[in-house]
Amino acid sequence: MSAWPNPTPPDRWRPHPARQQRAGYQVADLRNLPDDDSRRVELVDGALQVAPFPTLVHQDICGLLWTWLRGHAPADVRATQAVAVELSHDTSRCPDVLLCRSDVPSDRSSLRPQDVVLAVEIVSPGTRRIDRFAKPCEYAAVGIPFYWRIEQDPVHVYAYRIGDRVGPGGERQYELVADGPDVIELTEPFDIKLPVAEITP
C-alpha cells in the first residue's frame, strides 16, 4: 500500500532574514531565484514581497483582457501578462496585464520602464492599497505612459495617463481619462472601445 505524500511540502526558497530585514536585495537577485518556485515575487525598495495566489475570477479577468488586447492592439505593441518590470535597481513589479513595445525580444523575462506602454492591475482584497496608491505612483515616477486599474465586484475599469501634474517631490502623476462599468473609449495608447462585459467573467 502506497503512503500519502507528506502533507507539508519541504520548504522552498525563502529570503535570508537578515538581508530581508535590511532591505538589501536588488533586481539582479531576482534572476537567481529557483526556477521551480511558482510564487510571484516582487521587489520593493530592496525587500522581497511574495504576492498571494490570485483567485479564479482575478485570473479570468486577466485572461479576458489579455485576449481582448491581443485582438485589438496595433502591430507596434504586444499584450502579455505578469512579466516583471524593473523600476529601479531595488524595485521590480509584475503588472497583471501589460502592453509592451513589439520590438522587445521574446526571450526577455523582465522589462524596462521604457519598454512598457500600459500597465494594468486588477484589484484584489489583499492588494487594494498597493494597486490603488503604491503602484500607480511607482509606474508614473518611471514614465510608464498609461495605467489601468480594474476593480472586480462589479468589474469597473479606470484608465489613467501620465499628466502634467507633479507631486510634492516633483514626480509625475497619472490623471484619470476614462472610467466606467459599461464601455471604455480612449484614443490612447490606441483607438479603444472596450465593452466591459467582454472582460467580465
NORRAZI-V709445 format. One record per backbone hydrogen bond with DSSP energy under -1.0 kcal/mol. NH is the residue of the N-H (numbers start at 1). CO is the residue of the C=O. Records with the same first field share a line. If there is no record, write none. Layout:
# NORRAZI-V709445
NH->CO, CO
This chain:
# NORRAZI-V709445
20->16
21->17
22->18
23->20
24->19
25->46
27->89
29->26
30->27
32->29
33->30
37->34
42->49
43->92
44->47
46->90
47->44
49->42
51->40
59->55
60->56
61->57
62->58
63->59
64->60
65->61
66->62
67->63
68->64
69->65
70->66
71->67
72->68
73->69
77->74
78->100
80->98
85->93
86->111
87->91
88->91
92->43
93->85
96->120
97->120
98->80
99->118
100->78
101->115
102->76
104->101
108->105
111->84
115->112
116->113
117->99
118->99
119->146
120->97
121->148
123->150
127->124
131->127
132->128
133->129
134->129
135->130
137->133
138->134
139->135
140->136
141->137
142->138
143->140
144->139
146->117
147->160
148->119
149->158
150->121
151->156
156->151
157->180
158->149
159->178
160->147
161->175
162->145
163->173
167->171
170->167
173->165
175->161
177->159
178->159
180->157
184->194
186->192
192->186
194->184
196->182
198->195
199->196
